[in-house]
Amino acid sequence: MDSSAIIAIAAAITMAVSTLGPAIGQGLAASHAMDAIARQPEAAGAIRTSMILALGLMEALTIYGLLIAFMLVGKI
């Protein structure tokens, strides 16, 4: 195997791992936020704000993974 094939595999693994983790986290966060809103509808605004902030931070992790994958592909 030459080095360009190894870098391509590393980029693919980077994207897979950096997408899978935040995707599971976002699903769990949204699910738990909906449960919390169902239990306390009067707190929906605060829960929604916290959930959107948390989802944005999780999405940033995915974007960092994409950036690293692009940097790896740039080395090919």
All heavy atoms as TSV, in Angstrom:
chain	resi	resn	atom	element	x	y	z
A	1	MET	N	N	0.845	-1.189	0.000
A	1	MET	CA	C	0.000	0.000	0.000
A	1	MET	C	C	0.880	1.239	0.000
A	1	MET	O	O	1.793	1.349	0.801
A	1	MET	CB	C	-0.858	0.016	1.263
A	1	MET	CG	C	-2.291	-0.232	1.055
A	1	MET	SD	S	-3.080	-0.197	2.682
A	1	MET	CE	C	-4.665	0.211	2.189
A	2	ASP	N	N	0.562	2.157	-0.878
A	2	ASP	CA	C	1.342	3.383	-0.899
A	2	ASP	C	C	0.754	4.399	0.083
A	2	ASP	O	O	-0.324	4.215	0.631
A	2	ASP	CB	C	1.431	3.947	-2.313
A	2	ASP	CG	C	0.072	4.314	-2.887
A	2	ASP	OD1	O	-0.939	3.832	-2.351
A	2	ASP	OD2	O	0.037	5.079	-3.858
A	3	SER	N	N	1.486	5.472	0.283
A	3	SER	CA	C	1.091	6.443	1.315
A	3	SER	C	C	-0.201	7.172	0.969
A	3	SER	O	O	-0.956	7.549	1.868
A	3	SER	CB	C	2.214	7.447	1.551
A	3	SER	OG	O	2.429	8.225	0.388
A	4	SER	N	N	-0.490	7.380	-0.321
A	4	SER	CA	C	-1.731	8.081	-0.671
A	4	SER	C	C	-2.957	7.240	-0.336
A	4	SER	O	O	-3.991	7.778	0.056
A	4	SER	CB	C	-1.731	8.471	-2.149
A	4	SER	OG	O	-1.709	7.318	-2.966
A	5	ALA	N	N	-2.855	5.931	-0.458
A	5	ALA	CA	C	-3.981	5.060	-0.091
A	5	ALA	C	C	-4.203	5.079	1.415
A	5	ALA	O	O	-5.354	5.106	1.876
A	5	ALA	CB	C	-3.722	3.639	-0.574
A	6	ILE	N	N	-3.143	5.093	2.176
A	6	ILE	CA	C	-3.267	5.133	3.634
A	6	ILE	C	C	-3.867	6.460	4.083
A	6	ILE	O	O	-4.727	6.497	4.969
A	6	ILE	CB	C	-1.888	4.884	4.291
A	6	ILE	CG1	C	-1.439	3.454	4.009
A	6	ILE	CG2	C	-1.948	5.146	5.787
A	6	ILE	CD1	C	-0.039	3.140	4.445
A	7	ILE	N	N	-3.462	7.547	3.446
A	7	ILE	CA	C	-4.022	8.859	3.797
A	7	ILE	C	C	-5.501	8.913	3.438
A	7	ILE	O	O	-6.310	9.462	4.188
A	7	ILE	CB	C	-3.223	9.988	3.109
A	7	ILE	CG1	C	-1.814	10.069	3.708
A	7	ILE	CG2	C	-3.934	11.318	3.244
A	7	ILE	CD1	C	-0.888	11.027	3.000
A	8	ALA	N	N	-5.889	8.334	2.299
A	8	ALA	CA	C	-7.299	8.314	1.900
A	8	ALA	C	C	-8.131	7.506	2.897
A	8	ALA	O	O	-9.240	7.917	3.266
A	8	ALA	CB	C	-7.434	7.744	0.496
A	9	ILE	N	N	-7.611	6.389	3.352
A	9	ILE	CA	C	-8.318	5.584	4.354
A	9	ILE	C	C	-8.418	6.345	5.666
A	9	ILE	O	O	-9.458	6.331	6.336
A	9	ILE	CB	C	-7.624	4.215	4.536
A	9	ILE	CG1	C	-7.803	3.368	3.272
A	9	ILE	CG2	C	-8.174	3.485	5.756
A	9	ILE	CD1	C	-6.978	2.103	3.263
A	10	ALA	N	N	-7.356	7.047	6.046
A	10	ALA	CA	C	-7.382	7.841	7.282
A	10	ALA	C	C	-8.422	8.950	7.193
A	10	ALA	O	O	-9.135	9.223	8.169
A	10	ALA	CB	C	-5.998	8.428	7.551
A	11	ALA	N	N	-8.545	9.580	6.028
A	11	ALA	CA	C	-9.553	10.634	5.850
A	11	ALA	C	C	-10.957	10.052	5.962
A	11	ALA	O	O	-11.842	10.658	6.572
A	11	ALA	CB	C	-9.361	11.322	4.505
A	12	ALA	N	N	-11.172	8.885	5.383
A	12	ALA	CA	C	-12.489	8.240	5.455
A	12	ALA	C	C	-12.838	7.862	6.889
A	12	ALA	O	O	-13.972	8.081	7.344
A	12	ALA	CB	C	-12.512	7.009	4.560
A	13	ILE	N	N	-11.886	7.331	7.615
A	13	ILE	CA	C	-12.133	6.953	9.008
A	13	ILE	C	C	-12.382	8.196	9.859
A	13	ILE	O	O	-13.255	8.204	10.733
A	13	ILE	CB	C	-10.958	6.115	9.560
A	13	ILE	CG1	C	-10.932	4.749	8.873
A	13	ILE	CG2	C	-11.054	5.957	11.068
A	13	ILE	CD1	C	-9.715	3.917	9.182
A	14	THR	N	N	-11.634	9.263	9.590
A	14	THR	CA	C	-11.828	10.521	10.323
A	14	THR	C	C	-13.241	11.036	10.145
A	14	THR	O	O	-13.906	11.421	11.106
A	14	THR	CB	C	-10.817	11.579	9.842
A	14	THR	OG1	O	-9.505	11.105	10.083
A	14	THR	CG2	C	-11.030	12.897	10.550
A	15	MET	N	N	-13.728	11.039	8.919
A	15	MET	CA	C	-15.085	11.520	8.664
A	15	MET	C	C	-16.129	10.612	9.311
A	15	MET	O	O	-17.124	11.085	9.851
A	15	MET	CB	C	-15.354	11.625	7.157
A	15	MET	CG	C	-14.797	12.871	6.550
A	15	MET	SD	S	-15.313	14.386	7.365
A	15	MET	CE	C	-17.069	14.295	7.216
A	16	ALA	N	N	-15.913	9.304	9.254
A	16	ALA	CA	C	-16.881	8.374	9.838
A	16	ALA	C	C	-16.986	8.565	11.349
A	16	ALA	O	O	-18.093	8.663	11.896
A	16	ALA	CB	C	-16.484	6.942	9.511
A	17	VAL	N	N	-15.860	8.638	12.015
A	17	VAL	CA	C	-15.865	8.767	13.477
A	17	VAL	C	C	-16.367	10.141	13.910
A	17	VAL	O	O	-17.156	10.258	14.852
A	17	VAL	CB	C	-14.455	8.486	14.043
A	17	VAL	CG1	C	-14.372	8.818	15.515
A	17	VAL	CG2	C	-14.074	7.040	13.807
A	18	SER	N	N	-15.939	11.186	13.197
A	18	SER	CA	C	-16.338	12.531	13.608
A	18	SER	C	C	-17.789	12.835	13.265
A	18	SER	O	O	-18.334	13.828	13.739
A	18	SER	CB	C	-15.419	13.574	12.975
A	18	SER	OG	O	-15.657	13.662	11.591
A	19	THR	N	N	-18.413	12.028	12.450
A	19	THR	CA	C	-19.827	12.205	12.145
A	19	THR	C	C	-20.689	11.326	13.044
A	19	THR	O	O	-21.769	11.744	13.472
A	19	THR	CB	C	-20.097	11.862	10.671
A	19	THR	OG1	O	-19.272	12.687	9.862
A	19	THR	CG2	C	-21.538	12.099	10.301
A	20	LEU	N	N	-20.237	10.138	13.328
A	20	LEU	CA	C	-21.036	9.189	14.102
A	20	LEU	C	C	-21.245	9.649	15.544
A	20	LEU	O	O	-22.374	9.618	16.046
A	20	LEU	CB	C	-20.355	7.818	14.090
A	20	LEU	CG	C	-21.127	6.679	14.738
A	20	LEU	CD1	C	-22.411	6.430	13.968
A	20	LEU	CD2	C	-20.284	5.434	14.762
A	21	GLY	N	N	-20.214	10.096	16.202
A	21	GLY	CA	C	-20.332	10.520	17.598
A	21	GLY	C	C	-21.300	11.672	17.801
A	21	GLY	O	O	-22.252	11.560	18.583
A	22	PRO	N	N	-21.108	12.796	17.115
A	22	PRO	CA	C	-22.057	13.904	17.279
A	22	PRO	C	C	-23.471	13.572	16.822
A	22	PRO	O	O	-24.439	14.089	17.372
A	22	PRO	CB	C	-21.456	15.021	16.421
A	22	PRO	CG	C	-20.008	14.732	16.420
A	22	PRO	CD	C	-19.913	13.239	16.390
A	23	ALA	N	N	-23.618	12.701	15.826
A	23	ALA	CA	C	-24.963	12.330	15.376
A	23	ALA	C	C	-25.721	11.601	16.480
A	23	ALA	O	O	-26.899	11.885	16.735
A	23	ALA	CB	C	-24.880	11.464	14.128
A	24	ILE	N	N	-25.053	10.686	17.146
A	24	ILE	CA	C	-25.684	9.979	18.264
A	24	ILE	C	C	-25.973	10.960	19.401
A	24	ILE	O	O	-27.046	10.940	19.996
A	24	ILE	CB	C	-24.787	8.816	18.741
A	24	ILE	CG1	C	-24.725	7.734	17.658
A	24	ILE	CG2	C	-25.300	8.228	20.051
A	24	ILE	CD1	C	-23.691	6.661	17.923
A	25	GLY	N	N	-25.018	11.834	19.682
A	25	GLY	CA	C	-25.203	12.831	20.732
A	25	GLY	C	C	-26.351	13.780	20.450
A	25	GLY	O	O	-27.132	14.126	21.343
A	26	GLN	N	N	-26.488	14.212	19.203
A	26	GLN	CA	C	-27.578	15.112	18.843
A	26	GLN	C	C	-28.924	14.418	18.969
A	26	GLN	O	O	-29.896	15.022	19.429
A	26	GLN	CB	C	-27.384	15.643	17.420
A	26	GLN	CG	C	-26.297	16.666	17.319
A	26	GLN	CD	C	-26.084	17.164	15.904
A	26	GLN	OE1	O	-26.563	16.582	14.942
A	26	GLN	NE2	N	-25.355	18.257	15.781
A	27	GLY	N	N	-28.987	13.168	18.567
A	27	GLY	CA	C	-30.235	12.424	18.715
A	27	GLY	C	C	-30.640	12.268	20.170
A	27	GLY	O	O	-31.806	12.454	20.526
A	28	LEU	N	N	-29.678	11.923	21.003
A	28	LEU	CA	C	-29.966	11.776	22.429
A	28	LEU	C	C	-30.349	13.101	23.075
A	28	LEU	O	O	-31.276	13.167	23.888
A	28	LEU	CB	C	-28.765	11.167	23.151
A	28	LEU	CG	C	-28.477	9.703	22.857
A	28	LEU	CD1	C	-27.163	9.268	23.505
A	28	LEU	CD2	C	-29.616	8.823	23.342
A	29	ALA	N	N	-29.644	14.173	22.705
A	29	ALA	CA	C	-29.950	15.491	23.274
A	29	ALA	C	C	-31.347	15.945	22.891
A	29	ALA	O	O	-32.099	16.446	23.734
A	29	ALA	CB	C	-28.911	16.513	22.817
A	30	ALA	N	N	-31.703	15.779	21.629
A	30	ALA	CA	C	-33.042	16.175	21.181
A	30	ALA	C	C	-34.119	15.326	21.846
A	30	ALA	O	O	-35.165	15.841	22.260
A	30	ALA	CB	C	-33.139	16.064	19.667
A	31	SER	N	N	-33.866	14.042	21.981
A	31	SER	CA	C	-34.831	13.146	22.623
A	31	SER	C	C	-35.067	13.533	24.079
A	31	SER	O	O	-36.208	13.632	24.538
A	31	SER	CB	C	-34.324	11.705	22.535
A	31	SER	OG	O	-35.123	10.845	23.314
A	32	HIS	N	N	-33.992	13.770	24.792
A	32	HIS	CA	C	-34.116	14.136	26.203
A	32	HIS	C	C	-34.727	15.529	26.380
A	32	HIS	O	O	-35.453	15.769	27.353
A	32	HIS	CB	C	-32.772	14.040	26.908
A	32	HIS	CG	C	-32.298	12.626	27.073
A	32	HIS	ND1	N	-32.819	11.761	27.996
A	32	HIS	CD2	C	-31.364	11.923	26.398
A	32	HIS	CE1	C	-32.222	10.584	27.892
A	32	HIS	NE2	N	-31.335	10.660	26.920
A	33	ALA	N	N	-34.430	16.421	25.443
A	33	ALA	CA	C	-35.040	17.755	25.514
A	33	ALA	C	C	-36.548	17.669	25.292
A	33	ALA	O	O	-37.328	18.342	25.983
A	33	ALA	CB	C	-34.405	18.678	24.487
A	34	MET	N	N	-36.983	16.834	24.366
A	34	MET	CA	C	-38.426	16.669	24.131
A	34	MET	C	C	-39.104	16.035	25.355
A	34	MET	O	O	-40.227	16.415	25.716
A	34	MET	CB	C	-38.678	15.809	22.894
A	34	MET	CG	C	-38.257	16.439	21.599
A	34	MET	SD	S	-39.095	17.985	21.279
A	34	MET	CE	C	-37.742	19.129	21.308
A	35	ASP	N	N	-38.428	15.095	25.991
A	35	ASP	CA	C	-38.965	14.502	27.225
A	35	ASP	C	C	-39.099	15.565	28.316
A	35	ASP	O	O	-40.103	15.617	29.023
A	35	ASP	CB	C	-38.053	13.380	27.734
A	35	ASP	CG	C	-38.138	12.121	26.897
A	35	ASP	OD1	O	-39.123	11.978	26.140
A	35	ASP	OD2	O	-37.215	11.282	27.005
A	36	ALA	N	N	-38.079	16.414	28.434
A	36	ALA	CA	C	-38.112	17.451	29.461
A	36	ALA	C	C	-39.214	18.473	29.183
A	36	ALA	O	O	-39.911	18.917	30.111
A	36	ALA	CB	C	-36.753	18.156	29.541
A	37	ILE	N	N	-39.399	18.824	27.924
A	37	ILE	CA	C	-40.455	19.778	27.570
A	37	ILE	C	C	-41.831	19.162	27.816
A	37	ILE	O	O	-42.756	19.844	28.261
A	37	ILE	CB	C	-40.288	20.248	26.108
A	37	ILE	CG1	C	-39.062	21.144	25.988
A	37	ILE	CG2	C	-41.526	20.996	25.623
A	37	ILE	CD1	C	-38.690	21.515	24.559
A	38	ALA	N	N	-41.963	17.861	27.555
A	38	ALA	CA	C	-43.245	17.194	27.800
A	38	ALA	C	C	-43.565	17.165	29.296
A	38	ALA	O	O	-44.732	17.260	29.681
A	38	ALA	CB	C	-43.221	15.777	27.244
A	39	ARG	N	N	-42.545	17.033	30.121
A	39	ARG	CA	C	-42.774	16.989	31.577
A	39	ARG	C	C	-43.008	18.370	32.171
A	39	ARG	O	O	-43.758	18.519	33.131
A	39	ARG	CB	C	-41.576	16.333	32.266
A	39	ARG	CG	C	-41.512	14.858	31.997
A	39	ARG	CD	C	-40.438	14.193	32.818
A	39	ARG	NE	N	-40.396	12.774	32.467
A	39	ARG	CZ	C	-39.321	12.050	32.475
A	39	ARG	NH1	N	-38.163	12.596	32.819
A	39	ARG	NH2	N	-39.364	10.781	32.162
A	40	GLN	N	N	-42.309	19.377	31.640
A	40	GLN	CA	C	-42.445	20.744	32.154
A	40	GLN	C	C	-42.604	21.714	30.989
A	40	GLN	O	O	-41.642	22.354	30.566
A	40	GLN	CB	C	-41.229	21.143	32.983
A	40	GLN	CG	C	-41.162	20.490	34.328
A	40	GLN	CD	C	-40.034	21.071	35.148
A	40	GLN	OE1	O	-38.975	21.381	34.619
A	40	GLN	NE2	N	-40.273	21.230	36.432
A	41	PRO	N	N	-43.813	21.852	30.465
A	41	PRO	CA	C	-44.014	22.737	29.309
A	41	PRO	C	C	-43.679	24.200	29.600
A	41	PRO	O	O	-43.301	24.937	28.687
A	41	PRO	CB	C	-45.503	22.583	28.989
A	41	PRO	CG	C	-45.940	21.336	29.662
A	41	PRO	CD	C	-45.026	21.127	30.822
A	42	GLU	N	N	-43.781	24.613	30.861
A	42	GLU	CA	C	-43.482	26.017	31.185
A	42	GLU	C	C	-41.996	26.335	31.062
A	42	GLU	O	O	-41.612	27.497	30.976
A	42	GLU	CB	C	-43.993	26.377	32.578
A	42	GLU	CG	C	-43.307	25.651	33.723
A	42	GLU	CD	C	-43.883	24.268	34.024
A	42	GLU	OE1	O	-44.851	23.860	33.362
A	42	GLU	OE2	O	-43.348	23.612	34.920
A	43	ALA	N	N	-41.143	25.327	31.054
A	43	ALA	CA	C	-39.699	25.536	30.930
A	43	ALA	C	C	-39.212	25.309	29.496
A	43	ALA	O	O	-38.010	25.191	29.260
A	43	ALA	CB	C	-38.956	24.600	31.877
A	44	ALA	N	N	-40.127	25.279	28.537
A	44	ALA	CA	C	-39.770	24.946	27.155
A	44	ALA	C	C	-38.755	25.930	26.569
A	44	ALA	O	O	-37.833	25.521	25.850
A	44	ALA	CB	C	-41.021	24.894	26.281
A	45	GLY	N	N	-38.900	27.208	26.864
A	45	GLY	CA	C	-37.976	28.200	26.300
A	45	GLY	C	C	-36.546	27.990	26.752
A	45	GLY	O	O	-35.614	28.022	25.938
A	46	ALA	N	N	-36.357	27.774	28.038
A	46	ALA	CA	C	-35.001	27.564	28.564
A	46	ALA	C	C	-34.411	26.247	28.058
A	46	ALA	O	O	-33.222	26.180	27.710
A	46	ALA	CB	C	-35.026	27.570	30.090
A	47	ILE	N	N	-35.243	25.221	27.996
A	47	ILE	CA	C	-34.760	23.923	27.517
A	47	ILE	C	C	-34.370	24.016	26.050
A	47	ILE	O	O	-33.330	23.502	25.632
A	47	ILE	CB	C	-35.833	22.835	27.744
A	47	ILE	CG1	C	-36.040	22.611	29.245
A	47	ILE	CG2	C	-35.441	21.533	27.054
A	47	ILE	CD1	C	-37.253	21.768	29.584
A	48	ARG	N	N	-35.207	24.685	25.255
A	48	ARG	CA	C	-34.928	24.827	23.829
A	48	ARG	C	C	-33.629	25.603	23.599
A	48	ARG	O	O	-32.812	25.224	22.751
A	48	ARG	CB	C	-36.088	25.528	23.138
A	48	ARG	CG	C	-35.966	25.564	21.632
A	48	ARG	CD	C	-37.155	26.242	20.957
A	48	ARG	NE	N	-38.417	25.645	21.352
A	48	ARG	CZ	C	-39.359	26.279	22.069
A	48	ARG	NH1	N	-39.166	27.519	22.470
A	48	ARG	NH2	N	-40.479	25.677	22.389
A	49	THR	N	N	-33.428	26.655	24.351
A	49	THR	CA	C	-32.204	27.451	24.201
A	49	THR	C	C	-30.967	26.628	24.535
A	49	THR	O	O	-29.973	26.646	23.800
A	49	THR	CB	C	-32.270	28.686	25.116
A	49	THR	OG1	O	-33.429	29.444	24.785
A	49	THR	CG2	C	-31.036	29.543	24.974
A	50	SER	N	N	-31.039	25.892	25.621
A	50	SER	CA	C	-29.899	25.042	26.003
A	50	SER	C	C	-29.656	23.951	24.977
A	50	SER	O	O	-28.503	23.621	24.670
A	50	SER	CB	C	-30.153	24.410	27.369
A	50	SER	OG	O	-30.259	25.398	28.353
A	51	MET	N	N	-30.737	23.385	24.435
A	51	MET	CA	C	-30.588	22.323	23.448
A	51	MET	C	C	-29.942	22.860	22.170
A	51	MET	O	O	-29.044	22.227	21.617
A	51	MET	CB	C	-31.940	21.700	23.105
A	51	MET	CG	C	-31.830	20.579	22.082
A	51	MET	SD	S	-33.402	19.972	21.467
A	51	MET	CE	C	-33.968	21.356	20.500
A	52	ILE	N	N	-30.367	24.025	21.712
A	52	ILE	CA	C	-29.797	24.588	20.488
A	52	ILE	C	C	-28.316	24.899	20.676
A	52	ILE	O	O	-27.495	24.657	19.781
A	52	ILE	CB	C	-30.597	25.830	20.042
A	52	ILE	CG1	C	-31.973	25.397	19.549
A	52	ILE	CG2	C	-29.857	26.616	18.972
A	52	ILE	CD1	C	-32.923	26.525	19.264
A	53	LEU	N	N	-27.939	25.413	21.829
A	53	LEU	CA	C	-26.527	25.677	22.117
A	53	LEU	C	C	-25.719	24.377	22.114
A	53	LEU	O	O	-24.636	24.302	21.510
A	53	LEU	CB	C	-26.391	26.385	23.462
A	53	LEU	CG	C	-24.985	26.743	23.908
A	53	LEU	CD1	C	-24.359	27.731	22.936
A	53	LEU	CD2	C	-25.001	27.317	25.299
A	54	ALA	N	N	-26.249	23.349	22.760
A	54	ALA	CA	C	-25.554	22.058	22.797
A	54	ALA	C	C	-25.446	21.446	21.401
A	54	ALA	O	O	-24.394	20.895	21.042
A	54	ALA	CB	C	-26.280	21.100	23.741
A	55	LEU	N	N	-26.503	21.537	20.600
A	55	LEU	CA	C	-26.453	20.991	19.246
A	55	LEU	C	C	-25.424	21.734	18.390
A	55	LEU	O	O	-24.729	21.123	17.572
A	55	LEU	CB	C	-27.834	21.062	18.584
A	55	LEU	CG	C	-28.919	20.154	19.173
A	55	LEU	CD1	C	-30.243	20.383	18.451
A	55	LEU	CD2	C	-28.528	18.702	19.116
A	56	GLY	N	N	-25.311	23.034	18.586
A	56	GLY	CA	C	-24.309	23.800	17.849
A	56	GLY	C	C	-22.892	23.387	18.205
A	56	GLY	O	O	-22.029	23.283	17.332
A	57	LEU	N	N	-22.647	23.129	19.484
A	57	LEU	CA	C	-21.313	22.686	19.890
A	57	LEU	C	C	-21.005	21.293	19.352
A	57	LEU	O	O	-19.877	21.007	18.953
A	57	LEU	CB	C	-21.200	22.716	21.413
A	57	LEU	CG	C	-21.230	24.110	22.035
A	57	LEU	CD1	C	-21.300	24.006	23.557
A	57	LEU	CD2	C	-20.042	24.933	21.610
A	58	MET	N	N	-22.005	20.425	19.325
A	58	MET	CA	C	-21.791	19.087	18.756
A	58	MET	C	C	-21.518	19.166	17.256
A	58	MET	O	O	-20.699	18.410	16.722
A	58	MET	CB	C	-23.003	18.202	19.017
A	58	MET	CG	C	-23.157	17.752	20.442
A	58	MET	SD	S	-24.586	16.709	20.594
A	58	MET	CE	C	-25.377	17.430	21.990
A	59	GLU	N	N	-22.212	20.059	16.579
A	59	GLU	CA	C	-22.002	20.227	15.140
A	59	GLU	C	C	-20.601	20.758	14.862
A	59	GLU	O	O	-19.998	20.428	13.838
A	59	GLU	CB	C	-23.050	21.176	14.569
A	59	GLU	CG	C	-23.129	21.170	13.083
A	59	GLU	CD	C	-23.601	19.857	12.495
A	59	GLU	OE1	O	-24.380	19.141	13.141
A	59	GLU	OE2	O	-23.158	19.547	11.375
A	60	ALA	N	N	-20.062	21.565	15.766
A	60	ALA	CA	C	-18.698	22.077	15.597
A	60	ALA	C	C	-17.687	20.932	15.592
A	60	ALA	O	O	-16.694	20.982	14.853
A	60	ALA	CB	C	-18.366	23.070	16.702
A	61	LEU	N	N	-17.932	19.894	16.378
A	61	LEU	CA	C	-17.032	18.742	16.378
A	61	LEU	C	C	-17.022	18.064	15.014
A	61	LEU	O	O	-15.978	17.627	14.532
A	61	LEU	CB	C	-17.460	17.741	17.453
A	61	LEU	CG	C	-17.308	18.204	18.892
A	61	LEU	CD1	C	-17.890	17.158	19.836
A	61	LEU	CD2	C	-15.872	18.472	19.216
A	62	THR	N	N	-18.178	17.969	14.389
A	62	THR	CA	C	-18.259	17.374	13.062
A	62	THR	C	C	-17.500	18.220	12.042
A	62	THR	O	O	-16.804	17.688	11.175
A	62	THR	CB	C	-19.732	17.226	12.635
A	62	THR	OG1	O	-20.416	16.447	13.621
A	62	THR	CG2	C	-19.855	16.558	11.299
A	63	ILE	N	N	-17.623	19.525	12.150
A	63	ILE	CA	C	-16.929	20.411	11.215
A	63	ILE	C	C	-15.413	20.312	11.404
A	63	ILE	O	O	-14.659	20.351	10.431
A	63	ILE	CB	C	-17.442	21.854	11.371
A	63	ILE	CG1	C	-18.904	21.909	10.913
A	63	ILE	CG2	C	-16.590	22.834	10.585
A	63	ILE	CD1	C	-19.606	23.202	11.225
A	64	TYR	N	N	-14.959	20.153	12.645
A	64	TYR	CA	C	-13.521	19.959	12.870
A	64	TYR	C	C	-13.046	18.670	12.218
A	64	TYR	O	O	-11.956	18.612	11.649
A	64	TYR	CB	C	-13.190	19.934	14.362
A	64	TYR	CG	C	-13.309	21.268	15.037
A	64	TYR	CD1	C	-13.786	21.364	16.340
A	64	TYR	CD2	C	-12.945	22.439	14.403
A	64	TYR	CE1	C	-13.906	22.580	16.969
A	64	TYR	CE2	C	-13.055	23.666	15.025
A	64	TYR	CZ	C	-13.533	23.721	16.314
A	64	TYR	OH	O	-13.648	24.930	16.938
A	65	GLY	N	N	-13.833	17.616	12.305
A	65	GLY	CA	C	-13.489	16.356	11.639
A	65	GLY	C	C	-13.418	16.518	10.134
A	65	GLY	O	O	-12.533	15.957	9.472
A	66	LEU	N	N	-14.352	17.284	9.567
A	66	LEU	CA	C	-14.327	17.557	8.130
A	66	LEU	C	C	-13.065	18.321	7.751
A	66	LEU	O	O	-12.434	18.030	6.736
A	66	LEU	CB	C	-15.577	18.335	7.739
A	66	LEU	CG	C	-15.704	18.740	6.275
A	66	LEU	CD1	C	-15.869	17.510	5.402
A	66	LEU	CD2	C	-16.885	19.681	6.101
A	67	LEU	N	N	-12.684	19.289	8.566
A	67	LEU	CA	C	-11.475	20.062	8.313
A	67	LEU	C	C	-10.239	19.165	8.315
A	67	LEU	O	O	-9.376	19.276	7.433
A	67	LEU	CB	C	-11.333	21.164	9.365
A	67	LEU	CG	C	-10.055	21.992	9.305
A	67	LEU	CD1	C	-10.027	22.832	8.041
A	67	LEU	CD2	C	-9.943	22.859	10.538
A	68	ILE	N	N	-10.158	18.273	9.281
A	68	ILE	CA	C	-9.013	17.360	9.343
A	68	ILE	C	C	-8.992	16.431	8.140
A	68	ILE	O	O	-7.938	16.157	7.562
A	68	ILE	CB	C	-9.032	16.568	10.671
A	68	ILE	CG1	C	-8.739	17.513	11.827
A	68	ILE	CG2	C	-8.028	15.419	10.643
A	68	ILE	CD1	C	-8.966	16.912	13.185
A	69	ALA	N	N	-10.178	15.946	7.728
A	69	ALA	CA	C	-10.231	15.085	6.544
A	69	ALA	C	C	-9.767	15.843	5.304
A	69	ALA	O	O	-9.034	15.290	4.474
A	69	ALA	CB	C	-11.653	14.560	6.352
A	70	PHE	N	N	-10.187	17.111	5.152
A	70	PHE	CA	C	-9.719	17.903	4.010
A	70	PHE	C	C	-8.211	18.104	4.062
A	70	PHE	O	O	-7.541	18.081	3.024
A	70	PHE	CB	C	-10.417	19.257	3.966
A	70	PHE	CG	C	-11.803	19.214	3.379
A	70	PHE	CD1	C	-12.747	20.137	3.766
A	70	PHE	CD2	C	-12.160	18.266	2.453
A	70	PHE	CE1	C	-14.023	20.120	3.234
A	70	PHE	CE2	C	-13.429	18.223	1.903
A	70	PHE	CZ	C	-14.363	19.162	2.298
A	71	MET	N	N	-7.673	18.306	5.248
A	71	MET	CA	C	-6.219	18.477	5.369
A	71	MET	C	C	-5.499	17.193	4.990
A	71	MET	O	O	-4.432	17.241	4.338
A	71	MET	CB	C	-5.873	18.901	6.801
A	71	MET	CG	C	-6.311	20.320	7.130
A	71	MET	SD	S	-6.133	20.746	8.857
A	71	MET	CE	C	-4.382	20.655	9.082
A	72	LEU	N	N	-6.051	16.049	5.368
A	72	LEU	CA	C	-5.433	14.771	4.992
A	72	LEU	C	C	-5.505	14.551	3.486
A	72	LEU	O	O	-4.526	14.104	2.871
A	72	LEU	CB	C	-6.119	13.614	5.723
A	72	LEU	CG	C	-5.809	13.481	7.201
A	72	LEU	CD1	C	-6.710	12.433	7.848
A	72	LEU	CD2	C	-4.348	13.103	7.396
A	73	VAL	N	N	-6.654	14.852	2.880
A	73	VAL	CA	C	-6.790	14.675	1.440
A	73	VAL	C	C	-5.862	15.629	0.695
A	73	VAL	O	O	-5.334	15.287	-0.379
A	73	VAL	CB	C	-8.269	14.877	1.011
A	73	VAL	CG1	C	-8.411	14.956	-0.490
A	73	VAL	CG2	C	-9.124	13.755	1.564
A	74	GLY	N	N	-5.599	16.803	1.258
A	74	GLY	CA	C	-4.664	17.736	0.639
A	74	GLY	C	C	-3.238	17.220	0.580
A	74	GLY	O	O	-2.427	17.706	-0.212
A	75	LYS	N	N	-2.918	16.232	1.388
A	75	LYS	CA	C	-1.563	15.664	1.395
A	75	LYS	C	C	-1.372	14.600	0.302
A	75	LYS	O	O	-0.269	14.156	0.084
A	75	LYS	CB	C	-1.256	15.042	2.756
A	75	LYS	CG	C	-1.099	16.058	3.845
A	75	LYS	CD	C	-0.710	15.371	5.140
A	75	LYS	CE	C	-0.513	16.375	6.232
A	75	LYS	NZ	N	0.826	16.937	6.240
A	76	ILE	N	N	-2.468	14.198	-0.333
A	76	ILE	CA	C	-2.358	13.133	-1.366
A	76	ILE	C	C	-1.710	13.706	-2.608
A	76	ILE	O	O	-1.953	14.742	-3.074
A	76	ILE	CB	C	-3.740	12.536	-1.682
A	76	ILE	CG1	C	-4.261	11.777	-0.467
A	76	ILE	CG2	C	-3.659	11.605	-2.871
A	76	ILE	CD1	C	-5.624	11.170	-0.643
